[in-house]
Amino acid sequence: MKYLIAGLGNFGEKYANTRHNIGFMVLDTLARVSNISFEDRRYGFVASHKYRGRICVLLKPATYVNLSGRAVNYWLQKEKIPVENLFVIVDDLALPFGTIRIRARGGDGGHNGLFNINQVLGRQDYPRLRFGIGGEYLSGSQVDYVLGELDEEEKEILPGRIEKVIDAIHSYVTVGIERTMNMYNNR
């Protein structure tokens, strides 16, 4: 079985430690603990992660978050991975920091990266994991908050929550989306 695990974020030092880069942070951590490296490939940085007989193609799109659909679609087709085996990791303003919410399908919830993926794929029936980044910003400063660096409390919480997301990825590829949702949502 082969899966595409897409972690959304923006490239460049300017964005490295921002809330919008949670997807990149998860995949970077997974690569580090698995002793694998990303390669600069078409539309993104890609690594191959093997877990219990499954092949996970890890993708960090280089198209910026808002245009992630092009990279996701390209790698699904190139690797001949069905959309059902796509798992997208994104940040979510509507959830408290560190909250994990996994869904088998759904709308974009106001997330431009998911909007673009839905638009390019022409469907919404693929699994996704939303990682809460909170919504502690003043009216009109949403962009600054999302593209802002993590505060000290968030930096302290983040490693343990990323570990949970990696466990959820491994669960998804071994026991499926329904059991993974039951095990990881609201925990």
C-alpha positions as CSV (number, residue, x, y, z in Angstrom):
1,M,0.0,0.0,0.0
2,K,1.2,3.5,-0.9
3,Y,0.1,6.8,0.7
4,L,0.7,10.5,0.1
5,I,1.2,12.4,3.3
6,A,1.1,16.1,2.5
7,G,2.1,18.6,5.2
8,L,1.2,22.2,4.2
9,G,3.5,25.1,4.9
10,N,5.5,27.9,3.2
11,F,9.2,27.7,2.3
12,G,11.8,30.1,3.4
13,E,13.5,31.1,6.7
14,K,10.9,33.9,7.1
15,Y,8.1,31.2,7.6
16,A,10.1,28.4,9.3
17,N,8.7,28.8,12.8
18,T,5.3,30.2,12.0
19,R,1.9,28.7,12.9
20,H,1.1,28.2,9.2
21,N,4.0,25.8,8.9
22,I,2.7,23.1,11.2
23,G,2.4,20.6,8.3
24,F,6.1,21.1,7.4
25,M,7.1,20.8,11.1
26,V,5.3,17.5,11.4
27,L,6.9,16.0,8.3
28,D,10.4,17.4,9.2
29,T,10.1,15.7,12.6
30,L,8.9,12.5,11.1
31,A,11.9,12.5,8.6
32,R,14.3,13.3,11.4
33,V,13.1,10.5,13.8
34,S,13.0,8.0,10.8
35,N,16.5,9.0,9.6
36,I,15.3,9.9,6.1
37,S,15.8,13.1,4.1
38,F,13.8,15.2,1.7
39,E,14.8,15.7,-1.9
40,D,14.0,18.8,-3.9
41,R,11.7,17.5,-6.6
42,R,9.0,18.9,-8.8
43,Y,6.5,21.0,-6.9
44,G,8.0,20.3,-3.6
45,F,10.3,18.4,-1.3
46,V,9.7,14.7,-1.1
47,A,10.8,11.7,1.0
48,S,9.9,8.1,1.2
49,H,9.0,6.7,4.6
50,K,8.4,3.0,5.1
51,Y,6.2,1.9,8.0
52,R,5.0,-1.7,8.6
53,G,4.9,-2.6,5.0
54,R,3.4,0.7,3.8
55,I,5.1,3.3,1.7
56,C,4.4,6.8,2.7
57,V,5.4,9.5,0.2
58,L,6.0,12.6,2.4
59,L,5.3,15.8,0.5
60,K,6.1,19.4,1.5
61,P,4.6,21.4,-1.4
62,A,6.9,24.2,-2.7
63,T,3.9,26.0,-4.1
64,Y,3.1,27.9,-0.9
65,V,0.1,26.9,1.2
66,N,-2.5,28.6,-1.0
67,L,-1.5,26.7,-4.1
68,S,-0.9,23.3,-2.6
69,G,-3.4,21.5,-4.9
70,R,-1.0,21.5,-7.9
71,A,1.7,19.7,-5.9
72,V,-0.7,17.3,-4.3
73,N,-2.3,16.4,-7.6
74,Y,1.0,15.9,-9.3
75,W,2.4,13.6,-6.7
76,L,-0.8,11.6,-6.5
77,Q,-0.6,10.9,-10.2
78,K,3.1,10.4,-10.4
79,E,3.1,7.9,-7.6
80,K,-0.2,6.3,-8.7
81,I,-1.8,6.9,-5.3
82,P,-5.6,6.9,-5.1
83,V,-7.1,10.0,-3.5
84,E,-8.4,7.8,-0.7
85,N,-4.8,7.3,0.4
86,L,-4.1,11.0,0.6
87,F,-3.6,12.5,4.1
88,V,-3.3,16.3,4.4
89,I,-1.9,18.0,7.5
90,V,-2.9,21.7,8.0
91,D,-3.1,24.3,10.7
92,D,-6.6,25.4,12.0
93,L,-7.5,28.7,13.6
94,A,-10.8,27.4,14.9
95,L,-9.2,24.9,17.3
96,P,-7.2,25.6,20.5
97,F,-3.5,25.2,20.1
98,G,-2.4,21.6,19.9
99,T,-5.8,20.1,19.3
100,I,-5.9,17.4,16.7
101,R,-9.0,16.9,14.6
102,I,-9.1,14.2,11.9
103,R,-11.8,13.9,9.3
104,A,-12.3,11.4,6.4
105,R,-13.6,14.2,4.2
106,G,-15.0,17.7,4.3
107,G,-14.9,21.2,3.2
108,D,-12.0,23.6,3.5
109,G,-13.2,25.3,6.7
110,G,-11.8,28.6,5.4
111,H,-8.3,27.1,4.9
112,N,-6.9,28.3,1.6
113,G,-4.6,25.3,1.2
114,L,-7.5,22.9,1.5
115,F,-9.6,25.1,-0.7
116,N,-7.0,24.9,-3.5
117,I,-6.6,21.1,-3.1
118,N,-10.4,20.6,-3.2
119,Q,-10.5,22.8,-6.3
120,V,-7.7,21.1,-8.2
121,L,-8.8,17.6,-7.3
122,G,-12.4,18.4,-7.9
123,R,-13.4,16.5,-4.7
124,Q,-13.3,16.7,-0.9
125,D,-13.3,13.1,0.0
126,Y,-9.8,12.6,1.3
127,P,-8.6,12.4,4.9
128,R,-7.1,15.4,6.6
129,L,-5.7,16.3,10.0
130,R,-6.3,19.8,11.3
131,F,-3.8,20.9,14.0
132,G,-5.2,23.7,16.1
133,I,-3.2,26.9,16.2
134,G,-5.8,28.9,18.3
135,G,-7.4,32.1,17.4
136,E,-5.8,34.5,19.8
137,Y,-5.5,37.6,17.5
138,L,-7.1,41.0,17.3
139,S,-9.8,41.6,14.7
140,G,-8.1,42.3,11.3
141,S,-4.8,40.7,12.2
142,Q,-5.5,37.1,11.3
143,V,-2.8,36.9,8.6
144,D,-0.2,38.3,11.0
145,Y,-1.2,35.7,13.6
146,V,-1.1,32.8,11.2
147,L,2.2,33.9,9.7
148,G,3.5,34.9,13.1
149,E,6.1,32.9,15.1
150,L,5.1,30.5,17.8
151,D,5.1,31.9,21.3
152,E,7.1,30.3,24.1
153,E,4.1,28.4,25.5
154,E,3.3,27.0,22.0
155,K,6.9,26.0,21.5
156,E,6.8,24.1,24.8
157,I,3.6,22.2,23.9
158,L,4.5,21.5,20.2
159,P,6.9,18.6,20.4
160,G,4.5,16.4,22.3
161,R,1.6,17.3,20.0
162,I,3.7,16.6,16.9
163,E,4.6,13.2,18.3
164,K,0.8,12.5,18.5
165,V,0.3,13.6,14.9
166,I,3.1,11.2,13.8
167,D,1.3,8.4,15.8
168,A,-1.9,9.3,14.0
169,I,-0.2,9.2,10.6
170,H,1.1,5.7,11.4
171,S,-2.3,4.7,12.7
172,Y,-4.0,5.9,9.5
173,V,-1.8,3.9,7.2
174,T,-2.1,0.7,9.3
175,V,-5.7,0.6,10.7
176,G,-7.5,3.2,8.5
177,I,-9.2,6.5,8.9
178,E,-12.3,5.5,11.0
179,R,-10.2,3.8,13.8
180,T,-7.7,6.6,13.6
181,M,-10.4,9.2,14.1
182,N,-11.7,7.3,17.1
183,M,-8.3,7.0,18.7
184,Y,-7.0,10.6,18.1
185,N,-9.9,13.1,17.9
186,N,-10.4,15.0,21.1
187,R,-7.2,13.7,22.7
